[in-house]
Amino acid sequence: MSQPFEMLLSGITLGVGGFSCFLVAHKMCQQAFYIPLFMLLFALTLLSAGGVVFVGFEQHVFAYIAILAPCFLLLAPSLWLYANALVASTPWRFNGSDIKHYIPAMTSLVLSLAIVLAPNTLLQNMFFSDLDVAPGFLSIFISIAIMLVIGVWLLQTIGYLLSLAKLSHRYHRQLANVFCDLTHKKLKWLRVIVATMFINGTWALLAITDINFVLFEAVWGQLLCLLTIWGLGYFGLNQQPGFSLSIMKQRNKPTSIVPP
């Protein structure tokens, strides 16, 4: 497909993602369970900028490549924490123990820094040329780090998505034991998002192998990203934790007064 269409689709995705991030950030100040949703949407929005950057801002291509690793490694942990926040039986808070989920993303910043510091000629030969790259510290480090990031991202995504499937199944069983009316409490939309994230990951993994097939053109990746961001933004902004009603009842339950 033509580059203008890819750029248009990328621009629409950036607009939807940016507006969703703004709305979620506003709610995040009042309800902490929106924090991982914001991080998920923010990472997806940055990833969706590829069409605009590669077509309209070629001078910033290497800066965009530098942020890819942390953005990809933010996705699965953020989705996992957001799902945990929705099924929590007590008001969710971002605790220090939750930082461990973001250790791979934080570690990948070393790769981002290496790409930023590397000469443009080296990066051009590594990413966009068939010429042999002269072995050097930066070229070897970047190559090994990229392979490690891909491996960690693949294992991380599979692990978190399987855990999310188990969490969703357990949550819906608990709901049936607590509530008679499950309207607006079921997270079927989240299951669809999980499936979409899995498709996104599979597409990205096959796309980087440079398979010459029409479905692996960049425009299809942009379309998948747009659908994922729209689904997260629309349903995420309207979804409340499943046990929020029972939490409010516990808070409002009158305490017994012990006579003197």
Backbone as CSV, one residue per row, in Angstrom:
resi,resn,N_x,N_y,N_z,CA_x,CA_y,CA_z,C_x,C_y,C_z
1,MET,0.843,-1.190,0.000,0.000,0.000,0.000,0.882,1.245,0.000
2,SER,0.337,2.379,-0.399,1.126,3.585,-0.560,1.530,4.160,0.785
3,GLN,2.667,4.866,0.778,3.159,5.487,1.994,2.213,6.558,2.539
4,PRO,1.557,7.374,1.680,0.615,8.359,2.235,-0.496,7.727,3.058
5,PHE,-1.005,6.563,2.623,-2.068,5.904,3.385,-1.535,5.404,4.717
6,GLU,-0.316,4.871,4.697,0.309,4.406,5.938,0.507,5.570,6.908
7,MET,0.939,6.719,6.372,1.139,7.898,7.214,-0.194,8.399,7.766
8,LEU,-1.245,8.364,6.945,-2.568,8.785,7.393,-3.066,7.894,8.517
9,LEU,-2.928,6.594,8.338,-3.374,5.637,9.351,-2.574,5.809,10.641
10,SER,-1.280,6.047,10.503,-0.438,6.286,11.674,-0.857,7.568,12.385
11,GLY,-1.177,8.610,11.607,-1.624,9.869,12.215,-2.939,9.711,12.968
12,ILE,-3.868,8.945,12.396,-5.144,8.695,13.072,-4.899,7.940,14.378
13,THR,-4.018,6.941,14.319,-3.709,6.161,15.520,-3.072,7.037,16.589
14,LEU,-2.172,7.919,16.179,-1.547,8.847,17.128,-2.592,9.759,17.765
15,GLY,-3.540,10.221,16.949,-4.594,11.084,17.480,-5.472,10.361,18.485
16,VAL,-5.907,9.147,18.135,-6.746,8.356,19.043,-5.976,8.016,20.315
17,GLY,-4.717,7.606,20.138,-3.902,7.251,21.296,-3.603,8.441,22.187
18,GLY,-3.276,9.578,21.578,-2.980,10.768,22.370,-4.183,11.247,23.159
19,PHE,-5.349,11.234,22.521,-6.568,11.675,23.220,-6.939,10.697,24.330
20,SER,-6.767,9.400,24.064,-7.054,8.395,25.093,-6.110,8.561,26.285
21,CYS,-4.832,8.811,26.004,-3.866,9.031,27.091,-4.248,10.243,27.926
22,PHE,-4.716,11.296,27.263,-5.128,12.505,27.984,-6.301,12.218,28.916
23,LEU,-7.299,11.496,28.421,-8.469,11.178,29.239,-8.110,10.250,30.393
24,VAL,-7.271,9.258,30.110,-6.866,8.318,31.161,-6.012,9.022,32.208
25,ALA,-5.123,9.920,31.771,-4.280,10.655,32.716,-5.131,11.503,33.656
26,HIS,-6.224,12.058,33.143,-7.124,12.858,33.989,-7.764,11.989,35.069
27,LYS,-8.198,10.783,34.687,-8.806,9.882,35.670,-7.762,9.250,36.588
28,MET,-6.550,9.130,36.084,-5.480,8.495,36.846,-5.187,9.264,38.142
29,CYS,-5.409,10.559,38.119,-5.165,11.377,39.317,-6.142,11.036,40.434
30,GLN,-7.297,10.480,40.078,-8.314,10.164,41.073,-8.382,8.682,41.402
31,GLN,-8.096,7.827,40.428,-8.180,6.379,40.628,-6.888,5.733,40.128
32,ALA,-6.154,5.117,41.054,-4.808,4.620,40.747,-4.809,3.467,39.756
33,PHE,-5.928,2.740,39.630,-5.903,1.568,38.752,-5.775,1.951,37.279
34,TYR,-5.887,3.251,36.974,-5.692,3.703,35.596,-4.215,3.862,35.236
35,ILE,-3.308,3.794,36.236,-1.883,4.008,35.957,-1.339,3.000,34.945
36,PRO,-1.521,1.683,35.160,-0.998,0.744,34.144,-1.694,0.872,32.793
37,LEU,-2.968,1.271,32.775,-3.654,1.484,31.503,-3.019,2.648,30.752
38,PHE,-2.667,3.704,31.478,-2.002,4.850,30.851,-0.660,4.435,30.258
39,MET,0.116,3.658,31.007,1.421,3.222,30.516,1.276,2.340,29.284
40,LEU,0.250,1.496,29.273,-0.005,0.631,28.126,-0.384,1.450,26.898
41,LEU,-1.301,2.384,27.070,-1.730,3.229,25.954,-0.591,4.114,25.452
42,PHE,0.198,4.639,26.375,1.313,5.516,25.999,2.340,4.759,25.162
43,ALA,2.672,3.527,25.592,3.639,2.724,24.839,3.103,2.373,23.453
44,LEU,1.833,1.983,23.382,1.233,1.653,22.080,1.190,2.868,21.160
45,THR,0.904,4.030,21.729,0.843,5.261,20.933,2.210,5.599,20.362
46,LEU,3.259,5.464,21.169,4.615,5.716,20.666,4.979,4.730,19.555
47,LEU,4.606,3.473,19.736,4.894,2.473,18.706,4.171,2.788,17.400
48,SER,2.969,3.341,17.513,2.164,3.630,16.323,2.695,4.799,15.509
49,ALA,3.698,5.515,16.044,4.226,6.689,15.348,5.113,6.317,14.165
50,GLY,5.359,5.024,13.958,6.285,4.606,12.914,5.943,5.129,11.531
51,GLY,4.665,5.047,11.153,4.271,5.511,9.822,4.557,6.980,9.600
52,VAL,4.292,7.800,10.618,4.542,9.237,10.517,6.038,9.528,10.492
53,VAL,6.790,8.845,11.350,8.233,9.105,11.461,8.965,8.697,10.191
54,PHE,8.709,7.491,9.682,9.449,6.987,8.534,9.121,7.741,7.249
55,VAL,7.916,8.304,7.164,7.523,8.997,5.939,7.761,10.502,6.036
56,GLY,7.374,11.100,7.182,7.428,12.554,7.287,8.573,13.121,8.086
57,PHE,9.207,12.309,8.931,10.278,12.813,9.803,11.464,11.848,9.778
58,GLU,12.036,11.688,8.592,13.106,10.709,8.422,14.330,11.026,9.268
59,GLN,14.520,12.295,9.637,15.682,12.669,10.438,15.578,12.141,11.869
60,HIS,14.385,11.695,12.264,14.185,11.176,13.625,13.969,9.659,13.652
61,VAL,14.298,8.988,12.567,14.067,7.547,12.489,14.850,6.796,13.556
62,PHE,16.110,7.157,13.748,16.934,6.427,14.716,16.500,6.700,16.159
63,ALA,15.972,7.882,16.414,15.416,8.163,17.746,14.182,7.302,17.989
64,TYR,13.391,7.116,16.942,12.216,6.242,17.056,12.636,4.799,17.303
65,ILE,13.654,4.341,16.574,14.145,2.974,16.763,14.652,2.785,18.196
66,ALA,15.237,3.847,18.761,15.797,3.753,20.113,14.739,3.491,21.172
67,ILE,13.504,3.953,20.947,12.457,3.791,21.970,11.647,2.505,21.781
68,LEU,11.920,1.772,20.714,11.111,0.586,20.430,11.232,-0.474,21.519
69,ALA,12.455,-0.751,21.958,12.666,-1.834,22.938,11.912,-1.582,24.241
70,PRO,12.094,-0.419,24.916,11.334,-0.208,26.158,9.827,-0.185,25.937
71,CYS,9.376,0.340,24.801,7.928,0.383,24.545,7.353,-1.022,24.418
72,PHE,8.022,-1.888,23.669,7.541,-3.259,23.526,7.537,-3.994,24.867
73,LEU,8.555,-3.737,25.681,8.667,-4.436,26.964,7.745,-3.853,28.034
74,LEU,7.124,-2.719,27.745,6.129,-2.151,28.669,4.752,-2.766,28.487
75,LEU,4.481,-3.331,27.318,3.116,-3.722,26.959,2.544,-4.815,27.859
76,ALA,3.176,-5.971,27.884,2.620,-7.116,28.623,2.534,-6.856,30.133
77,PRO,3.582,-6.299,30.781,3.455,-6.025,32.221,2.351,-5.025,32.546
78,SER,2.196,-4.009,31.713,1.154,-3.006,31.965,-0.235,-3.615,31.818
79,LEU,-0.416,-4.449,30.808,-1.703,-5.118,30.630,-1.984,-6.048,31.808
80,TRP,-0.964,-6.719,32.297,-1.108,-7.626,33.435,-1.504,-6.849,34.696
81,LEU,-0.808,-5.749,34.972,-1.122,-4.954,36.161,-2.509,-4.325,36.062
82,TYR,-2.888,-3.898,34.862,-4.226,-3.318,34.686,-5.312,-4.359,34.932
83,ALA,-5.108,-5.568,34.421,-6.077,-6.646,34.661,-6.149,-6.975,36.146
84,ASN,-5.008,-7.000,36.819,-5.004,-7.249,38.260,-5.749,-6.164,39.016
85,ALA,-5.615,-4.919,38.556,-6.319,-3.813,39.200,-7.825,-3.948,39.039
86,LEU,-8.266,-4.450,37.886,-9.701,-4.593,37.634,-10.327,-5.720,38.453
87,VAL,-9.553,-6.741,38.768,-10.118,-7.885,39.487,-9.794,-7.845,40.982
88,ALA,-9.110,-6.792,41.431,-8.710,-6.718,42.840,-9.930,-6.589,43.748
89,SER,-9.882,-7.268,44.885,-10.983,-7.195,45.855,-10.836,-6.007,46.792
90,THR,-9.695,-5.328,46.720,-9.464,-4.092,47.490,-8.967,-3.030,46.520
91,PRO,-9.119,-1.746,46.844,-8.653,-0.686,45.940,-7.178,-0.876,45.573
92,TRP,-6.882,-0.864,44.276,-5.534,-1.147,43.800,-4.640,0.070,43.949
93,ARG,-3.392,-0.173,44.332,-2.375,0.870,44.414,-1.100,0.354,43.754
94,PHE,-0.358,1.272,43.157,0.926,0.903,42.558,1.951,0.816,43.676
95,ASN,2.396,-0.407,43.981,3.330,-0.640,45.070,4.750,-0.811,44.543
96,GLY,5.706,-0.720,45.460,7.096,-0.902,45.075,7.361,-2.269,44.484
97,SER,6.606,-3.271,44.948,6.800,-4.630,44.428,6.387,-4.758,42.961
98,ASP,5.566,-3.817,42.480,5.128,-3.868,41.085,6.230,-3.448,40.117
99,ILE,7.267,-2.779,40.651,8.345,-2.299,39.779,9.077,-3.455,39.113
100,LYS,9.091,-4.617,39.770,9.828,-5.763,39.203,9.313,-6.153,37.826
101,HIS,8.031,-5.860,37.562,7.476,-6.181,36.249,8.102,-5.321,35.144
102,TYR,8.657,-4.175,35.522,9.207,-3.247,34.530,10.731,-3.285,34.465
103,ILE,11.343,-4.243,35.148,12.801,-4.348,35.106,13.320,-4.579,33.682
104,PRO,12.704,-5.487,32.877,13.186,-5.644,31.498,13.097,-4.345,30.691
105,ALA,12.002,-3.604,30.847,11.853,-2.349,30.103,12.910,-1.336,30.533
106,MET,13.165,-1.248,31.838,14.169,-0.305,32.329,15.571,-0.718,31.890
107,THR,15.837,-2.019,31.880,17.146,-2.505,31.444,17.380,-2.219,29.965
108,SER,16.304,-2.289,29.173,16.446,-2.059,27.729,16.805,-0.622,27.397
109,LEU,16.715,0.277,28.376,17.127,1.668,28.136,18.615,1.761,27.821
110,VAL,19.388,0.750,28.266,20.810,0.706,27.913,20.962,0.558,26.400
111,LEU,20.126,-0.283,25.797,20.131,-0.425,24.339,19.715,0.881,23.678
112,SER,18.688,1.520,24.225,18.236,2.803,23.669,19.360,3.830,23.690
113,LEU,20.089,3.878,24.804,21.205,4.823,24.925,22.298,4.505,23.912
114,ALA,22.589,3.215,23.714,23.619,2.819,22.751,23.229,3.251,21.341
115,ILE,21.946,3.112,20.990,21.491,3.527,19.652,21.586,5.036,19.495
116,VAL,21.256,5.766,20.550,21.335,7.229,20.494,22.780,7.685,20.314
117,LEU,23.722,7.002,20.969,25.128,7.405,20.920,25.846,6.920,19.672
118,ALA,25.303,5.900,19.010,25.970,5.337,17.831,25.923,6.312,16.659
119,PRO,26.955,6.320,15.816,26.954,7.194,14.622,25.836,6.800,13.658
120,ASN,25.286,7.786,12.986,24.203,7.521,12.048,24.622,6.588,10.910
121,THR,25.882,6.705,10.489,26.351,5.839,9.391,26.337,4.370,9.817
122,LEU,26.717,4.112,11.075,26.687,2.741,11.584,25.261,2.213,11.650
123,LEU,24.352,3.024,12.168,22.944,2.613,12.273,22.322,2.412,10.896
124,GLN,22.693,3.274,9.954,22.174,3.136,8.589,22.597,1.807,7.984
125,ASN,23.858,1.429,8.199,24.351,0.162,7.661,23.734,-1.040,8.377
126,MET,23.469,-0.886,9.687,22.925,-1.995,10.463,21.461,-2.271,10.152
127,PHE,20.667,-1.197,9.988,19.214,-1.362,9.869,18.680,-1.247,8.445
128,PHE,19.377,-0.530,7.581,18.789,-0.238,6.268,19.729,-0.543,5.102
129,SER,20.737,-1.362,5.330,21.680,-1.658,4.259,22.029,-3.138,4.276
130,ASP,22.341,-3.662,3.103,22.772,-5.049,2.986,24.289,-5.188,3.101
131,LEU,24.967,-4.059,3.285,26.424,-4.085,3.393,26.847,-4.693,4.724
132,ASP,28.006,-5.317,4.713,28.564,-5.875,5.942,28.988,-4.738,6.871
133,VAL,28.690,-4.918,8.152,29.048,-3.908,9.145,30.360,-4.306,9.793
134,ALA,31.291,-3.365,9.843,32.580,-3.638,10.472,32.372,-3.912,11.963
135,PRO,32.918,-5.008,12.456,32.726,-5.330,13.878,33.377,-4.289,14.775
136,GLY,32.621,-3.853,15.752,33.089,-2.875,16.725,32.282,-3.040,17.997
137,PHE,32.689,-2.330,19.037,32.001,-2.503,20.318,30.517,-2.165,20.200
138,LEU,30.192,-1.003,19.612,28.791,-0.578,19.535,27.969,-1.495,18.647
139,SER,28.514,-1.868,17.497,27.747,-2.710,16.569,27.483,-4.093,17.174
140,ILE,28.489,-4.666,17.833,28.306,-5.978,18.460,27.340,-5.882,19.631
141,PHE,27.507,-4.842,20.439,26.624,-4.673,21.600,25.174,-4.487,21.171
142,ILE,24.945,-3.624,20.178,23.581,-3.369,19.714,22.963,-4.634,19.130
143,SER,23.728,-5.390,18.357,23.203,-6.613,17.738,22.812,-7.638,18.797
144,ILE,23.707,-7.870,19.770,23.409,-8.840,20.830,22.235,-8.374,21.679
145,ALA,22.215,-7.073,22.003,21.135,-6.529,22.837,19.783,-6.646,22.142
146,ILE,19.739,-6.415,20.845,18.473,-6.536,20.104,17.975,-7.985,20.136
147,MET,18.871,-8.930,19.944,18.460,-10.344,19.996,17.959,-10.717,21.385
148,LEU,18.626,-10.217,22.425,18.182,-10.482,23.793,16.817,-9.868,24.063
149,VAL,16.616,-8.646,23.596,15.331,-7.966,23.802,14.209,-8.726,23.119
150,ILE,14.446,-9.180,21.896,13.416,-9.940,21.172,13.074,-11.223,21.925
151,GLY,14.107,-11.917,22.429,13.865,-13.144,23.171,13.105,-12.904,24.466
152,VAL,13.530,-11.886,25.212,12.850,-11.560,26.469,11.421,-11.128,26.202
153,TRP,11.233,-10.302,25.192,9.883,-9.821,24.859,8.968,-10.985,24.481
154,LEU,9.494,-11.934,23.717,8.682,-13.079,23.304,8.276,-13.923,24.517
155,LEU,9.242,-14.259,25.365,8.945,-15.055,26.555,8.023,-14.297,27.505
156,GLN,8.287,-13.012,27.654,7.475,-12.176,28.538,6.027,-12.127,28.063
157,THR,5.839,-11.915,26.779,4.485,-11.805,26.232,3.718,-13.107,26.408
158,ILE,4.345,-14.232,26.077,3.683,-15.532,26.231,3.321,-15.780,27.689
159,GLY,4.259,-15.512,28.600,4.024,-15.744,30.019,2.894,-14.909,30.583
160,TYR,2.904,-13.619,30.270,1.862,-12.735,30.803,0.494,-13.032,30.198
161,LEU,0.449,-13.333,28.918,-0.845,-13.613,28.289,-1.457,-14.897,28.828
162,LEU,-0.636,-15.904,29.078,-1.153,-17.136,29.690,-1.645,-16.869,31.112
163,SER,-0.908,-16.058,31.850,-1.334,-15.696,33.207,-2.624,-14.890,33.181
164,LEU,-2.772,-14.026,32.173,-3.996,-13.236,32.043,-5.198,-14.120,31.760
165,ALA,-5.014,-15.147,30.944,-6.118,-16.071,30.650,-6.577,-16.778,31.924
166,LYS,-5.626,-17.217,32.753,-5.974,-17.876,34.007,-6.635,-16.895,34.968
167,LEU,-6.105,-15.675,35.031,-6.667,-14.655,35.923,-8.107,-14.327,35.546
168,SER,-8.375,-14.179,34.250,-9.725,-13.867,33.785,-10.703,-14.985,34.126
169,HIS,-10.271,-16.235,33.950,-11.142,-17.369,34.260,-11.469,-17.410,35.749
170,ARG,-10.460,-17.193,36.586,-10.675,-17.222,38.038,-11.561,-16.065,38.486
171,TYR,-11.376,-14.909,37.874,-12.168,-13.726,38.229,-13.648,-13.925,37.931
172,HIS,-13.962,-14.481,36.762,-15.365,-14.669,36.405,-16.036,-15.724,37.290
173,ARG,-15.282,-16.688,37.758,-15.850,-17.656,38.711,-16.146,-16.977,40.045
174,GLN,-15.264,-16.081,40.490,-15.489,-15.360,41.737,-16.682,-14.418,41.625
175,LEU,-16.833,-13.792,40.469,-17.971,-12.887,40.259,-19.291,-13.624,40.444
176,ALA,-19.381,-14.804,39.876,-20.628,-15.572,39.958,-20.975,-15.931,41.398
177,ASN,-19.963,-15.999,42.261,-20.209,-16.338,43.671,-20.597,-15.130,44.515
178,VAL,-20.333,-13.920,43.978,-20.572,-12.705,44.757,-21.801,-11.944,44.277
179,PHE,-21.972,-11.841,42.938,-23.039,-11.024,42.368,-24.022,-11.876,41.578
180,CYS,-25.286,-11.465,41.634,-26.304,-12.096,40.781,-26.328,-11.429,39.411
181,ASP,-26.186,-10.097,39.418,-26.189,-9.338,38.168,-24.746,-9.032,37.787
182,LEU,-24.298,-9.594,36.673,-22.912,-9.411,36.248,-22.763,-8.362,35.159
183,THR,-23.820,-7.535,34.949,-23.774,-6.487,33.935,-22.656,-5.502,34.251
184,HIS,-21.855,-5.159,33.252,-20.732,-4.219,33.342,-19.601,-4.734,34.235
185,LYS,-19.668,-5.985,34.666,-18.601,-6.533,35.496,-17.746,-7.547,34.735
186,LYS,-18.331,-8.172,33.729,-17.572,-9.128,32.942,-16.501,-8.401,32.116
187,LEU,-15.398,-9.057,31.941,-14.280,-8.466,31.208,-14.053,-9.182,29.877
188,LYS,-15.171,-9.466,29.180,-15.044,-10.134,27.894,-14.237,-9.282,26.916
189,TRP,-14.408,-7.952,27.005,-13.670,-7.069,26.113,-12.167,-7.184,26.350
190,LEU,-11.771,-7.434,27.612,-10.351,-7.571,27.921,-9.794,-8.848,27.299
191,ARG,-10.626,-9.891,27.242,-10.199,-11.126,26.572,-9.927,-10.849,25.093
192,VAL,-10.780,-10.011,24.488,-10.573,-9.658,23.084,-9.272,-8.872,22.924
193,ILE,-9.008,-7.959,23.876,-7.780,-7.178,23.823,-6.563,-8.093,23.967
194,VAL,-6.659,-9.070,24.875,-5.558,-10.030,25.052,-5.306,-10.787,23.753
195,ALA,-6.394,-11.219,23.105,-6.254,-11.921,21.825,-5.632,-11.000,20.771
196,THR,-6.048,-9.721,20.775,-5.494,-8.759,19.821,-4.016,-8.522,20.082
197,MET,-3.641,-8.426,21.372,-2.228,-8.258,21.715,-1.414,-9.462,21.252
198,PHE,-1.996,-10.656,21.386,-1.303,-11.863,20.925,-1.109,-11.814,19.407
199,ILE,-2.154,-11.377,18.698,-2.049,-11.253,17.240,-1.011,-10.197,16.875
200,ASN,-1.008,-9.080,17.623,-0.011,-8.029,17.399,1.403,-8.583,17.548
201,GLY,1.607,-9.345,18.636,2.927,-9.899,18.887,3.353,-10.885,17.815
202,THR,2.407,-11.729,17.402,2.706,-12.698,16.348,3.036,-11.996,15.042
203,TRP,2.257,-10.966,14.720,2.503,-10.198,13.496,3.874,-9.545,13.535
204,ALA,4.208,-8.914,14.681,5.500,-8.235,14.794,6.658,-9.220,14.678
205,LEU,6.502,-10.392,15.301,7.564,-11.396,15.266,7.783,-11.896,13.843
206,LEU,6.699,-12.127,13.106,6.832,-12.598,11.733,7.306,-11.487,10.803
207,ALA,6.898,-10.239,11.117,7.280,-9.113,10.262,8.782,-8.864,10.313
208,ILE,9.397,-9.013,11.500,10.834,-8.742,11.603,11.671,-9.838,10.943
209,THR,11.062,-10.971,10.622,11.787,-12.010,9.889,11.831,-11.708,8.396
210,ASP,11.205,-10.567,8.028,11.247,-10.079,6.641,10.590,-11.046,5.661
211,ILE,9.446,-11.613,6.087,8.681,-12.481,5.191,8.012,-11.621,4.120
212,ASN,8.178,-11.972,2.886,7.628,-11.191,1.779,6.182,-11.621,1.520
213,PHE,5.272,-11.063,2.324,3.863,-11.407,2.210,3.047,-10.147,2.493
214,VAL,1.943,-9.986,1.786,1.194,-8.728,1.844,0.684,-8.417,3.251
215,LEU,0.334,-9.460,4.025,-0.205,-9.228,5.368,0.831,-8.670,6.331
216,PHE,2.109,-8.717,5.961,3.155,-8.225,6.841,3.683,-6.875,6.395
217,GLU,2.919,-6.183,5.567,3.241,-4.793,5.268,2.937,-3.937,6.501
218,ALA,3.647,-2.832,6.610,3.553,-1.993,7.813,2.139,-1.483,8.060
219,VAL,1.366,-1.285,7.008,0.030,-0.714,7.171,-0.867,-1.633,7.996
220,TRP,-0.676,-2.952,7.879,-1.498,-3.877,8.656,-1.119,-3.830,10.128
221,GLY,0.155,-3.606,10.408,0.567,-3.413,11.795,-0.040,-2.151,12.390
222,GLN,-0.113,-1.087,11.580,-0.739,0.152,12.027,-2.221,-0.065,12.323
223,LEU,-2.877,-0.842,11.477,-4.299,-1.098,11.671,-4.545,-1.897,12.951
224,LEU,-3.739,-2.903,13.202,-3.849,-3.678,14.441,-3.632,-2.795,15.662
225,CYS,-2.658,-1.914,15.570,-2.354,-1.010,16.684,-3.516,-0.056,16.928
226,LEU,-4.112,0.447,15.851,-5.258,1.356,15.981,-6.428,0.661,16.663
227,LEU,-6.736,-0.563,16.256,-7.847,-1.301,16.856,-7.589,-1.573,18.342
228,THR,-6.339,-1.894,18.681,-5.999,-2.176,20.075,-6.132,-0.921,20.930
229,ILE,-5.606,0.194,20.434,-5.674,1.454,21.186,-7.122,1.901,21.342
230,TRP,-7.900,1.789,20.277,-9.306,2.197,20.358,-10.055,1.338,21.377
231,GLY,-9.826,0.026,21.340,-10.502,-0.858,22.291,-10.124,-0.569,23.723
232,LEU,-8.837,-0.363,23.978,-8.388,-0.059,25.337,-8.926,1.289,25.811
233,GLY,-8.891,2.279,24.911,-9.374,3.596,25.296,-10.868,3.619,25.558
234,TYR,-11.633,3.015,24.665,-13.097,3.054,24.798,-13.585,2.239,25.989
235,PHE,-13.188,0.973,26.046,-13.685,0.106,27.117,-12.986,0.386,28.440
236,GLY,-11.692,0.717,28.377,-10.960,0.979,29.610,-11.492,2.178,30.366
237,LEU,-11.919,3.211,29.644,-12.432,4.403,30.302,-13.802,4.170,30.929
238,ASN,-14.517,3.171,30.449,-15.857,2.895,30.978,-15.885,1.749,31.987
239,GLN,-14.765,1.050,32.121,-14.721,-0.122,32.990,-14.308,0.257,34.403
240,GLN,-15.056,-0.225,35.365,-14.703,-0.082,36.770,-14.302,-1.453,37.307
241,PRO,-13.479,-1.498,38.367,-13.131,-2.800,38.948,-14.370,-3.605,39.278
242,GLY,-14.322,-4.909,39.017,-15.494,-5.767,39.178,-16.048,-5.789,40.579
243,PHE,-15.181,-5.643,41.582,-15.631,-5.709,42.978,-15.746,-4.324,43.605
244,SER,-15.831,-3.281,42.763,-15.890,-1.916,43.294,-17.139,-1.689,44.138
245,LEU,-18.263,-2.317,43.760,-19.498,-2.146,44.516,-19.373,-2.745,45.911
246,SER,-18.762,-3.942,45.976,-18.602,-4.562,47.284,-17.619,-3.789,48.144
247,ILE,-16.617,-3.168,47.511,-15.667,-2.337,48.255,-16.365,-1.133,48.854
248,MET,-17.227,-0.485,48.051,-17.955,0.689,48.543,-18.890,0.301,49.674
249,LYS,-19.518,-0.860,49.582,-20.415,-1.292,50.652,-19.651,-1.513,51.949
250,GLN,-18.422,-2.073,51.829,-17.622,-2.278,53.023,-17.216,-0.951,53.649
251,ARG,-16.924,0.036,52.778,-16.526,1.345,53.293,-17.690,2.045,53.999
252,ASN,-18.884,1.870,53.433,-20.052,2.569,53.965,-20.772,1.792,55.058
253,LYS,-20.295,0.595,55.357,-20.950,-0.220,56.377,-20.790,0.430,57.733
254,PRO,-21.894,0.666,58.454,-21.793,1.341,59.747,-21.069,0.461,60.778
255,THR,-20.215,1.079,61.514,-19.486,0.360,62.549,-20.317,0.266,63.820
256,SER,-20.218,-0.873,64.474,-21.001,-1.084,65.678,-20.396,-0.283,66.847
257,ILE,-21.266,0.280,67.679,-20.823,1.091,68.803,-20.895,0.240,70.064
258,VAL,-19.761,0.100,70.685,-19.695,-0.718,71.885,-20.130,0.157,73.082
259,PRO,-21.165,-0.242,73.820,-21.621,0.572,74.957,-20.552,0.617,76.063
260,PRO,-20.482,1.721,76.755,-19.490,1.836,77.831,-19.794,0.888,78.969
